[in-house]
């Protein structure tokens, strides 16, 4: 499956990395025994688990962008730098799409984000889903020396660079290589923008975990501005072994929605 097929699919199910269950009761005991801070995942089985998810037909694997582990926030995501990590995952998988959920765009040099995205899109054979966000961790903006109140404006400006609208700034003959790819853009939350702006500039809206009622309202809002339908499963509080859970969902859930092979 490539990104264009994903956008046209009626409904799909993916996973959110890290594929651990550290927030379960047994996971908490194991974490304490291994002297890991809360929110720093056990990554020992990460390669075998993503290979299993790829084999079973989960549509996408999503990774988050967490530059610094903050014990007050208590979540280091998958630890690794997103583009570097997805490049590694691209090399050990064949079908599963590779998504960022999401790159904190105002904290990144946008031309380099674009080059990284185009590189990964090319080397993964068009499996990148580029999720972007404005960020929500208090310590980040001061450390990057970026104005937090300006993050909404910066986000829009950086999206224009990612989509090629600022290429007029380049001198004649100057290019970003590999040549600009058409990469679907997704946004986590609203990134300080209006739903209308999101619908005009993004192909998907990544909602944060919340109650079923909240999700119902968000889905209604999203369908007013766009159409991608996808859910990424997180297993961090799951009490059963990850491999067993991935297999069971493959048997009982995926066939109901993934009618076409990836």
C-alpha positions, 0 to 999 in steps of 0.5 A: 500500500502507498499513501494515495491508496491509504487516503482513498481507503474506506477505513483502516487500522494502524498502530502507535509506537512504541509497541509496549504495555509499560503502563499496564499493571505488569508493565509498571512492575517490570519498568520498576525492576529495570529502573526505567523512569515512567514513560521511558519504554522498553524497546527491546522487542521493537523490531520484531513487533513492527515486523509482526504488525507489517506481516499481519496487515496493519495499515500504518505505524505512527511515531511521535516527535519528543525532543526531550524526556521531561519527567513532569510530562512523563512520556518519552514516546518511542525514544528515537528521532522520528525520521531516523527511526522511520528510515530504519523501520522502512528497511525492515518492513515492506507494506506498512505505512510510516507516519509521524504523529507528529513533527513539531513543525515550528521547532524544526527548520522547515526546508530540512523537514521537507528534505527529510520527508522527501528522502524517506518518501523516496526510500520507503517507496511512498509509504510516508504519512507526514503528520505535523503539529504545533507542540504542547510541551512547555519546556520545548519552545524556550530550549529551541529559542522559538516564540511559543506565542508565534507558533500558529503563524510559524506553523502556517509559514512552514506548511507553505514551505513543505507544500512548495508555495515558498519555492519562489524564494529559491534562486534559479536552478536551486532545488531540494533533492530528492525532488519534491514528492507529493506527501500527504499532510496530517495535523495533530490537534488544530495546531492553533488553526481553525477547522476550515484552514485544516480542511483546506491544507491537510489530508487528515486530522490526528485526534488525541486520546479522549472519551468516545463522546469526544471522538464522536464530536471530533469525527463529525467536525473532521467530516465537514472539512475532509475525509480520511478515516483511520484509527491508530491503536495504542497498547501501553495500558494493555494487560495482555502480551503485545504479540498476542493482542496484535494476533487477536486483532488481526483475526477478529477485527482487521478482516472486517475493515481491510477488505483489500490486501495492502 
